[in-house]
Amino acid sequence: MLFEVIKKKYPTAILEYEVKLPTRKVFLDIAVPELKLNFEYDGMHWHTNQKKSKYNDTQRDKELTDLGWTVFRFQYYNNPTTQQLREEFQKC
């Protein structure tokens, strides 16, 4: 749903966009490459070990911002409605 919301504003948005960082290769959840915008969806499934994932996310975000990317994180521990996603996206 988040991709659909973002795609309305940024038609060139891409799912799972590959970026080579200095330390590794990563895939951005949703990217608008020409604007270097990255939208990450942190759902419960991938972030059950919050301490480890928080460190990994922080390091990854730093490397991305060092390369000129702007990172937006959407953190949910339950499934948001489309309306909730739209409202959160409007804050970006």
Buried (B, 14 or more C-beta within 10 A) or exposed (E): BBBEBBBEEBEEBBEEBEBEBEEEEBEBBBBBBEEBBBBBBBBEEEBEEEEEBEEEBEEBBEBBEEEEBBBBEBEBEEEBEEEBBBEBBEEE
